[in-house]
Amino acid sequence: MGTASRRVFLLQVAAAGTAVAAVAATAPAARAAAVALDPKDPQAVALGYVTDTRQANQAKYPNHTPAQKCATCQLFGGAPGAAEGPCPIYAGRLVQSGGWCSSWIKKAG
């Protein structure tokens, strides 16, 4: 490897490290800027989202059980015990941990 190639490589590594650090620093800010999902949002309505799992439409979703909550869903991005957290189904908007929608998938483990 020549001196010029090594220099270019080291500059690329430094630039990549800076980019990774910048993305990591903005992640908490992006979570703080997230807004709660409105149950009247068209996508939320289409998926039967409710902020309280006990309010789920049992006639429309007969397989729903009260144990199915966003907090127990594989897709829930909130910390354990958090009141709300992001959900990729709703473009990262915050869902209530006690909520539910028809996209619920049992959390592994």
Summary of the structure (lengths in Angstrom):
residues: 109
radius of gyration: 20.4
end to end distance: 48.4
largest distance: 71.2
contacts: 265
relative contact order: 0.17
helix: 41%
strand: 10%
